[in-house]
Structures are given as structure tokens and as C-alpha cells.
Amino acid sequence: MQPGARGTLWWRALAWMALATVFTATHWPNLQLDLPMRGSDKVLHAVAFMMLALVWWPTGFIRSVPLFALAAASWSILDEATQALPFVHRHAGVEDAVANLCGIAIATLVIVALRQDPNAPGHAVRALAWRMVIDRPQAWMACAASTVLGAMVGGVILVTAQSLLRQPIKPMHSALIGATLGVAVALHATIVVMLRSMEARLRAQRCCPACGVPGVQGPACAGCGATVPSSAWMVPLARSLGGVPDRHWIRVGLVPVGIAGLMLVLIMAASIAISIRRIEALQPYLGPEVDPGMRLVLDAVALAVAASAGLWWSRRAAGRIRAKEAIECLACGHDLRGTVAESGIGRCSECAEPFRMPMDGSVRKEG
């Protein structure tokens, strides 16, 4: 059995359970919720379909992001349309459908922005570590425990803060928001710790990234025959800025932030122009204001578009810079062709900045 095969089955079972849960919630007859503000149900729609898309993407049923987004959008429209059936006793609305699509749009932007570059250093080992982690029952139990603990701690903290600050929010709503934030933080921290621990273990045991067999010694795995460069198990160089030296902070850090900020300003200006956000002086010339819940959803989409655009630009710029590694020093620009690299790691003769050999083990041309 391939590493992660059992974990993939569990993940797919989780995805089907999530789909059944959302479908039941959207089709429960005459469901009434005590919501804190007008249009809050739109927020629930967006969050539900965003989480549903994020859970379904790792199942691997559809590997193309555009096709996945199209399938998810089609399902969300079908889900909303079936609520108009007489025996369901629910209301099918255009705004609910738009909220569903907004949630899927946010999930798609997150997937695109965070999708790993297969040519990035250590990608093969990280992918194997993910498959090995989800294959272990202990990992699922740890995630369940962190989810419960995060929900409890987050809910208590936000309810306490709300009572101390005397904010006009119902305790149940504060507990729900705090629990959601607590779960997100606790679950992310747990997964990161498990992945880093598994990566260290795989590198120490020299496991084949394709089949997970430990003790690979040559250029090919004895178990599956896959080509495995010796640099596959090397620990990535510790750099704080997208895997590149700090001298590139303008290109990798500042420029993407500026792009994200400019895009956010343009989106907000457009939202004012079409009256998504209210400016009293312009209301006589504009249409009716969108209700607060729907406006919150559209603002979240705007933030997701701006943030994903900036992150995508940053990762793309960092990838282009890393492509020059072992050809020229990323820190000072010195020509590294001909510099000796022991065990796949070398140092620039000018500034002592470390560099890695190419992942494919190709021979560099002498300058």
C-alpha cells in the first residue's frame, strides 16, 4: 500500500461527511436561527461552502483548480436551487447563492495562493510527510483533541473579553466566534508541529519520496525504482523571507504588499461605486445599500483577492530568485559556478552565504 493511501480514504470519508452535514443544514425544513444581525445567514453560507471546498480539495478527485472551482460552484448553485422544492419548506434566494459562490471563491484563492511549487526545495519530502501524517490514527486523534481544546479556550477567552469590554454581542455568538478562531489556531499549530516532526524523521531515515521506503543509498530507490537525488533529504536553508536572503525584501516582501494594498483600494472603491458600502453623501445617486451580512461576505472576498494576489506574487518572485541558486550567490550576486559544494551544500567565497545544489543534481557549467 502506498504511503498515505489509508489516510486519503479517511480524508475522503471526512469530505463526504462534511458534504452531508452542509446539505442537511441547508435543507432542514423550516430551520430558524437566532442571528445577531440582518443578513448573518449569508456569512454562514459563505463559511460553510468555503470550508466544504477546502476539505474536498485534498481528496484528489479533481486535481485541476479551475475544474474543481467550477464543480464546487455548480454544486453550490444546485444546493440552493433544490431548496425551492415544495417539500423542503426552505427559501432559495439569489443572495444566498451569491454567498455560497463567495465562499467557494475564497477557498479557491486560498488553494491557488498556498499551492506548493513542485520545484521548491524540499517539496517532495514535505508531500511525503503530509501523506504519512494523515495515514496515522494518532495524528487524527491529536487533531480532534486540539480542535476540542481550541474551541473551549477560544470560546472562553472571547466571552470573557466581551463581558469585560461590555460589547453588545450575545454570549452565545461570542462563544461561537471564539471557538471558531480557537479551532483554527489550535488545528494549524498541531498540523505544523506534526509535519515538521515527520519531515525531520524522513530526512534522517533517507526515505524515498515516492514510496516511503527508508534507507535509500543510490540515485534510485531499490523498492520502486524512482529516481531520488541525494539533495532530496537535505534540510532546506533557514531563511526568513520566502527561502531567499533578506536583500530581496523589496521584491519578495514590499512589492507584493503594495500590490495587495492597491488591489484592495481598487476593490473598495468599486464597492463604494456600486453601493456595497455606504457613503451618505453619495446615497442619492446610488442604489440601496447591501445588508450588513452580505457586505461582510463581499469584504471577505475582497480581502482574499488582495491577500492571495500579494502572496502569489511573493511566492513567484521567490521562486524565480531561488532558480538562480548554485549559479550566482543569492546574497551578493557572486558567480558560484565552479565553487565546490560538499554533501550538496556550499558557501559563497565572497560572503559565506550557503547555497544548495540543484534538486535534479545537474552539473553546473563552468563560467
Buried (B, 14 or more C-beta within 10 A) or exposed (E): EEBBEBBBEBBBEBBEEBBEEBBEEBBEEEEEEEBBEEBBBBBBBBBBBBBBBBBBBBBEEBEEEEEBBBBBBEBBBEBBEBBEEEEBEBEBBEBBBBBBBBBBBBBBBBBBBEEEEEEBBBBBBBBBBBBBBBBBEEBBEBBEEBBBBBBBBBBBBBBEEBEEEEEEBEEEBBBBBBBBBBBEBBBEEBBEEBBEEBBEEBBEEBBBBBBBBEEBEEEEBEBBEBEBBBBBBBBBBEBEBBBBBEBBBEBBBEBBBEBBEEBBEEBBEEBBEEBBBEEEEEEEEBEEBBBBBBBBBBBBBBBBBBBBBBBBBBBBBBBEBBEBBBBBBBBEEBBBEEBEBEEBBBBBEEEEBBBBBBBEBEEBEEE
